Amino acid sequence: MNLKVWGGAGEHGRSAYLLRGSRVHLLLDCGVKREGTGEYPLFEPDVVPKLDAVFLSHAHEDHSVALPLLYRLGYHGEVWTTQETAAQVDSYLESWKAFTERAGGLLPYGETDRGAIRYRYMDEVASRLTWFEVIPGVEAMWGRSGHMAGAVWLLIRTEGKVIFYSGDYTAESLLLEEDCPGQADGQTESAADLAIMDAAYGTDAETQADKLEQLGQTIRSVVQQGGKVLLPVPAAGRGQEMLLWVHRNFRDTPIVMEPGLLSGLERLLLCPEWLRKRDIGTGGDAKGEVEWLLGRDDLLIPVSEDDRLRLLAELGASIWFITDGMMQSEYARWYYDQLSGDPGNLVLLTGHASKGTFADRLLRQPDLYGACDVKKLRYKVHQGREDVRRMMAVMPARHNVLVHAAKEETDRLRSLLVEEGESGHAKVQIHSMSAGEELPF
C-alpha cells in the first residue's frame, strides 16, 4: 500500500491522508488551512471518485471543512465518523464560509455540495475498541482521542495491512476521556504497518501540569496588578477546558465569557460518554464539574456590545474569554481595540496561530497594534515529544509518520527520536514528510 499526503504533514492544517492499495482507496480526514484566503488538500481529481470510504476523526476545520469539495470533485460515498462529530461540522463550515468572505476569497464548493455529505456513525455500528466492517475487505476500530467531544483515533485493516491514525490526541485532558490505543483488541507486538501520529507540539517535553503552572503564574501576575487578561480560545475543546480551569484557580477574579462557550459547556452534558469519570484536576466526576460551573450564579455573559462596554468599564482585574482563537473576527478585533491601550492588560494566546491571522501578526509585531502585552503559552491539546514516544511504545509500527506540525519541527523530533533509539530496530522507521509526498509501506 501507499500513503499519499494530501495535507497535514509538514504543516499545521488541511489534514488529509490517502491510503491507496491495489483494491481500495481510503481517505483519513479532509481539512483546510487558515492561511491567505484558505488552503485546501492537494486532491488528485482522478483519484477522488475512486475513494471507497472517508473517515473523519473530529470536527475541527483543519480536519473536516474540505468535505464539501470532496463531493464537488466526484466522491459519492460515505463519511465514517461519530454522531457527535457529525453534529458539529455545520458550525465549522459556517465559520469557514465567514472567514473566506472576510479574506476576500470564494468557496470552491456550494450549498449543494454541503448537502451531499452522507455520514455513517461508527459509534452506532460498533462500540469503541471493537472491529467492524466498513466495506468488504476493510475493517476499522475507533477509540476516544481526548481532543474534543466526538474525536477519535482509528485502526484500519485492509489488504493485509494495519494502519493506525491518531487524529488529534491527548491523554492529559482535564475533561475528556481517551482510550489508550494499546488496549485495542487483538493487537500484537507488531501492531501496525503504518502509524500516522499527532506530533503538533514537536520536541516540547513539558506536561500539561507544566503548562498550567506557567499559565497560572502569567495570569496571576496581570490580575494582581489590576490588569485584564484576554483569552481567545476555540468554542469547543480547549475553550471549555480552559474556562473550567480558570474558574477553579481564579475564583475571586471576575471572569467574563462569550455565549458560545456556555453553549459548548451545555453540549458536553448531552454527551457524557466522552467525559472523564474521574477528573484529572480534582479527582471528581467531570460531568459534575461542568454542572458545577454552569450552576454558578456569578457567570458574566455579555449578550450585546452595550453589555461588553458596561463590564469593561465596571471591572478592574478580570479574565475575558472570547471564542475566536486566531482573532480573525470583527468582535475579536473589537475586544483587542478596547484593551490594547493599557500596557497592564494582556492578550494570552494558547493555541496555534496560522500565518497571516491577526493573532499571528500580534505575536510577531505587537507594538504595531497597541500598548498591551501579547504572549503565547500553549494549553496542551496535542502530543509533544514524550507523548509521541509513549504512543510508539503502546502502538508499535514499522513506519511512523509525524504530522500536524511544520516540517522543521517534525524533522527535529525525528532526529531526536532516532538519536534516542526509538527506531533502533532495523524494521522501525520514523518519517517527517510534507504535503504531496508519498510513502510505500
C-alpha positions in Angstrom: 0.0 0.0 0.0 0.9 3.7 -0.3 0.3 6.7 1.9 -0.1 9.9 -0.1 -0.1 13.1 1.9 -2.8 15.5 0.5 -2.2 17.7 3.5 -1.3 17.8 7.2 2.3 16.5 7.3 5.0 19.2 7.4 2.3 21.8 8.2 -0.4 22.7 10.7 -3.7 22.3 8.9 -5.6 20.7 6.0 -5.2 17.1 7.3 -5.9 14.6 4.5 -4.2 11.3 4.2 -4.8 9.0 1.2 -4.3 5.2 1.7 -4.0 3.6 -1.7 -3.9 -0.2 -2.2 -4.3 -2.5 -5.1 -8.1 -2.7 -4.5 -9.1 0.1 -2.1 -8.7 3.8 -1.7 -9.4 5.4 1.7 -9.1 8.9 3.0 -8.4 9.9 6.6 -9.7 13.4 7.3 -10.3 16.3 4.9 -9.5 19.7 6.3 -8.4 23.2 5.4 -5.6 25.6 6.4 -6.4 29.1 7.6 -3.7 31.0 5.6 -4.4 33.6 2.9 -7.9 33.1 1.7 -7.7 29.4 2.8 -5.8 26.4 1.5 -7.3 23.0 0.6 -5.9 19.5 0.4 -3.8 18.5 -2.7 -6.7 16.5 -4.2 -6.0 14.3 -7.2 -9.2 14.8 -9.3 -8.8 11.4 -10.9 -8.5 9.6 -7.5 -11.4 11.3 -5.6 -14.1 9.4 -7.5 -12.3 6.1 -6.7 -12.4 6.6 -3.0 -14.2 3.7 -1.3 -14.6 5.4 2.1 -13.7 8.6 4.0 -13.0 8.7 7.8 -13.4 11.9 9.9 -11.5 11.9 13.2 -13.2 15.1 14.5 -14.9 18.3 13.5 -12.2 21.0 13.8 -11.8 22.9 10.5 -8.3 21.6 9.7 -9.8 18.1 9.6 -13.3 18.5 8.3 -14.1 21.6 6.3 -12.9 20.4 2.8 -15.5 17.6 2.8 -17.9 19.5 0.5 -15.1 20.0 -2.0 -14.5 16.2 -2.0 -18.1 15.7 -3.1 -17.8 18.5 -5.6 -14.9 16.6 -7.2 -16.9 13.4 -7.5 -16.9 11.5 -4.3 -20.2 9.6 -3.8 -19.5 7.5 -0.7 -20.0 8.0 3.0 -18.0 9.8 5.7 -17.5 7.5 8.7 -17.4 9.4 12.0 -19.2 9.7 15.3 -22.6 11.2 15.9 -21.2 14.0 18.0 -18.6 15.0 15.3 -21.2 15.0 12.6 -23.4 17.3 14.7 -20.6 19.8 15.0 -19.4 20.0 11.3 -22.0 22.5 10.1 -20.9 25.2 12.6 -17.3 24.8 11.3 -18.5 25.1 7.7 -20.3 28.3 8.6 -17.3 29.7 10.3 -15.1 28.8 7.3 -17.5 30.5 5.0 -17.4 33.7 7.1 -13.6 33.6 7.2 -13.3 33.1 3.4 -15.6 36.1 2.8 -13.7 38.3 5.2 -10.4 37.3 3.4 -11.8 38.2 0.0 -11.9 34.6 -1.3 -14.5 32.3 -2.8 -15.6 28.9 -1.6 -14.7 26.2 -4.1 -18.0 24.4 -3.4 -21.6 25.4 -2.9 -24.6 24.5 -0.7 -25.4 21.5 -2.9 -22.0 20.0 -2.2 -22.5 20.6 1.6 -25.9 18.9 1.4 -24.4 15.9 -0.5 -22.3 14.8 2.6 -23.6 11.5 3.8 -22.5 10.3 7.3 -22.2 6.8 8.8 -21.9 6.7 12.5 -19.2 4.3 13.7 -20.4 4.6 17.3 -23.8 3.3 16.1 -22.3 0.4 14.2 -19.8 -0.7 16.8 -18.7 0.0 20.4 -15.3 1.6 20.9 -12.2 -0.8 20.7 -14.2 -3.2 18.6 -13.6 -4.2 15.0 -16.4 -3.6 12.4 -16.7 -3.9 8.7 -16.7 -0.7 6.7 -17.0 -2.2 3.3 -16.0 -5.7 2.1 -12.2 -6.0 2.6 -11.9 -3.1 5.0 -12.3 -3.3 8.8 -11.9 -0.5 11.3 -11.9 0.3 15.0 -12.2 3.5 16.9 -11.3 4.9 20.3 -11.7 8.3 22.0 -8.8 10.6 21.4 -9.3 13.1 24.3 -9.1 16.1 22.0 -12.8 17.2 21.9 -16.2 15.5 22.3 -16.7 13.1 19.4 -13.0 13.0 18.5 -11.5 9.5 17.8 -8.4 7.7 16.8 -8.7 4.9 14.2 -7.3 1.5 13.4 -7.9 0.1 9.9 -7.2 -3.4 8.5 -7.2 -3.9 4.7 -5.2 -5.8 2.1 -3.1 -7.5 4.8 -2.1 -4.2 6.4 -2.9 -2.4 9.7 -2.9 1.4 9.8 -3.2 3.5 12.9 -4.3 7.1 12.7 -4.1 9.0 16.0 -6.2 12.0 14.8 -5.5 14.9 17.3 -4.7 13.1 20.6 -4.1 13.9 24.2 -4.0 11.8 27.3 -4.0 14.9 29.6 -7.4 16.5 29.1 -9.0 17.7 32.3 -12.5 16.9 31.0 -12.3 14.3 28.2 -11.6 10.6 28.3 -9.2 8.9 25.9 -8.8 5.3 25.1 -5.2 4.0 25.0 -4.6 2.5 21.6 -2.7 -0.2 23.3 -6.0 -1.5 24.7 -7.2 -2.3 21.2 -8.5 -5.9 20.9 -6.3 -8.4 19.1 -3.2 -6.2 18.8 0.2 -7.9 18.9 3.8 -6.7 19.4 4.0 -5.6 15.8 0.6 -3.9 15.9 0.7 -1.7 12.8 2.4 -1.4 9.5 1.8 2.3 9.4 1.1 4.8 12.2 0.2 8.4 11.4 0.5 10.3 14.7 -0.1 13.7 16.1 3.1 15.5 16.8 1.8 19.0 16.8 3.9 20.0 19.8 7.1 18.5 18.3 10.1 18.5 20.6 8.2 20.1 23.5 8.7 17.8 26.5 6.5 19.7 29.0 3.5 18.1 30.6 0.0 19.7 30.9 0.9 20.3 34.6 3.9 22.3 33.5 1.8 24.3 31.0 -0.8 25.1 33.6 1.8 26.3 36.1 3.1 28.7 33.5 -0.4 29.9 32.6 -1.4 30.4 36.2 1.7 32.4 37.0 1.2 34.6 34.0 -2.4 35.3 34.6 -1.9 35.9 38.3 0.8 38.5 37.7 -1.5 40.5 35.5 -4.6 40.4 37.7 -2.6 41.2 40.8 -1.6 44.4 39.1 -5.2 45.2 38.3 -5.0 44.3 34.6 -7.3 42.5 32.2 -6.4 39.2 30.5 -8.0 38.4 27.1 -8.1 34.7 26.3 -9.1 33.9 22.7 -10.0 30.2 22.5 -12.0 27.9 20.2 -15.6 27.4 21.1 -15.2 23.7 21.6 -12.4 21.6 23.1 -9.6 23.8 24.6 -12.1 26.6 25.3 -14.3 24.6 27.7 -11.2 23.1 29.4 -9.5 26.4 30.0 -12.7 28.0 31.2 -13.2 25.3 33.8 -9.5 25.5 34.9 -9.7 29.3 35.3 -12.8 29.1 37.3 -11.2 26.6 39.7 -8.0 28.7 40.1 -9.2 32.3 40.0 -12.4 32.1 42.0 -12.0 35.6 43.4 -11.4 37.2 39.9 -14.3 38.3 37.7 -14.5 36.0 34.7 -16.4 37.1 31.5 -17.2 34.6 28.8 -18.9 34.9 25.4 -22.1 32.9 25.0 -20.5 30.4 22.6 -18.5 28.9 25.4 -21.6 28.5 27.5 -23.3 26.7 24.7 -20.3 24.4 24.3 -20.4 23.5 28.0 -24.1 22.8 27.9 -23.5 20.5 24.9 -20.9 18.5 26.8 -23.6 17.5 29.3 -25.6 16.0 26.4 -22.7 13.6 25.6 -21.3 12.3 28.9 -19.8 9.3 27.3 -17.0 11.5 26.1 -16.2 12.9 29.6 -13.8 11.5 32.2 -15.3 9.5 35.1 -12.6 11.0 37.3 -11.3 14.5 36.6 -7.5 14.8 36.4 -7.5 18.1 38.2 -9.8 17.3 41.2 -10.4 13.6 41.2 -14.1 14.3 40.9 -16.5 13.4 38.1 -16.0 15.6 35.0 -19.7 15.8 34.4 -20.2 17.1 37.9 -17.5 19.7 37.3 -19.3 21.0 34.3 -22.6 21.1 36.1 -20.9 23.0 39.0 -19.6 25.6 36.6 -22.9 26.0 34.8 -24.7 26.3 38.2 -22.6 29.2 39.4 -24.6 32.4 39.9 -21.6 34.7 39.2 -21.1 33.9 35.5 -20.7 37.1 33.5 -22.0 36.5 29.9 -22.4 39.7 27.8 -25.1 39.4 25.1 -24.6 42.8 23.4 -22.0 45.5 22.8 -23.5 47.6 25.5 -23.1 44.7 27.9 -19.5 44.4 27.0 -18.8 48.1 27.3 -20.5 48.2 30.7 -18.5 45.2 32.0 -15.2 46.7 30.6 -15.9 49.9 32.5 -17.0 48.3 35.7 -14.4 45.6 36.1 -10.8 46.1 37.0 -8.7 43.0 37.2 -10.6 40.4 35.3 -10.3 37.5 32.8 -12.1 37.6 29.4 -12.8 34.5 27.2 -13.7 35.1 23.5 -14.5 32.3 21.0 -12.0 33.1 18.3 -8.6 31.5 18.9 -6.9 33.3 15.9 -8.6 36.7 16.5 -9.9 37.0 12.9 -13.5 38.1 13.6 -14.7 41.6 13.9 -15.7 41.1 17.5 -12.3 39.7 18.5 -10.7 42.8 16.9 -13.2 45.0 18.8 -12.1 43.4 22.1 -8.5 44.0 21.3 -9.2 47.6 20.5 -10.8 48.1 23.9 -7.9 46.6 25.8 -4.9 47.4 23.7 -4.4 50.9 25.0 -3.4 49.8 28.5 0.1 48.2 28.9 -1.2 46.5 32.1 -3.5 44.3 30.0 -2.5 41.0 28.4 -3.7 39.1 25.3 -2.8 35.5 26.1 -2.8 33.1 23.1 -2.8 29.4 24.0 -3.0 27.6 20.6 -1.9 27.6 17.0 -1.9 31.0 15.2 -1.9 30.4 11.4 0.4 32.6 9.4 -1.2 35.9 8.4 -4.0 35.8 11.0 -4.4 38.7 13.4 -3.2 36.6 16.3 0.0 35.7 14.3 0.6 39.4 13.5 0.2 40.4 17.1 2.7 37.8 18.2 5.2 38.9 15.6 4.9 42.7 15.9 2.7 43.6 18.9 4.0 47.2 19.1 2.4 48.0 15.7 -1.1 47.5 17.1 -1.3 48.6 20.7 0.4 49.0 24.1 -0.9 45.9 25.8 1.3 42.8 26.3 0.9 39.8 24.0 2.1 36.3 24.9 1.8 32.8 23.7 1.7 29.9 26.2 0.4 26.6 25.0 -2.5 24.8 26.6 -1.8 21.2 25.8 -4.3 19.5 23.5 -1.8 17.7 21.2 1.2 15.5 21.6 4.8 16.5 22.3 8.0 14.5 22.4 7.2 12.3 25.4 3.7 11.7 24.2 4.9 10.5 20.8 7.4 8.3 22.5 4.7 6.7 24.6 2.4 6.3 21.6 5.1 4.5 19.7 5.5 2.1 22.7 1.9 1.2 23.0 1.1 1.2 19.3 4.4 -0.1 17.7 4.5 0.3 13.9 7.1 -0.4 11.2 6.5 3.1 9.7 5.8 6.1 11.9 4.8 9.4 10.3 4.9 12.5 12.4 2.3 15.0 11.4 0.4 18.2 12.4 3.5 20.5 12.7 5.8 22.4 10.5 8.4 20.3 8.6 11.4 21.7 10.5 9.6 20.7 13.8 9.0 17.1 12.7 12.5 17.0 11.3 13.9 17.9 14.7 11.6 15.5 16.5 12.5 12.6 14.1 16.2 13.3 14.6 15.8 13.3 18.4 13.8 10.1 18.5 16.3 8.4 16.2 19.2 9.5 18.3 17.5 8.3 21.5 17.0 4.9 19.9 13.2 5.0 19.3 13.9 3.5 15.8 16.7 1.2 17.0 15.2 -1.8 15.4 16.1 -2.0 11.7 12.5 -2.6 10.7 11.1 0.5 12.6 11.3 3.8 10.6 10.3 7.3 11.6 9.3 9.7 8.9 9.0 13.5 8.6 7.0 14.2 5.5 5.5 17.1 3.6 2.2 17.6 1.6 2.4 15.9 -1.7 4.9 13.2 -0.7 4.2 9.5 -0.9 5.3 6.6 1.3 5.0 2.9 0.3 4.5 0.6 3.3 
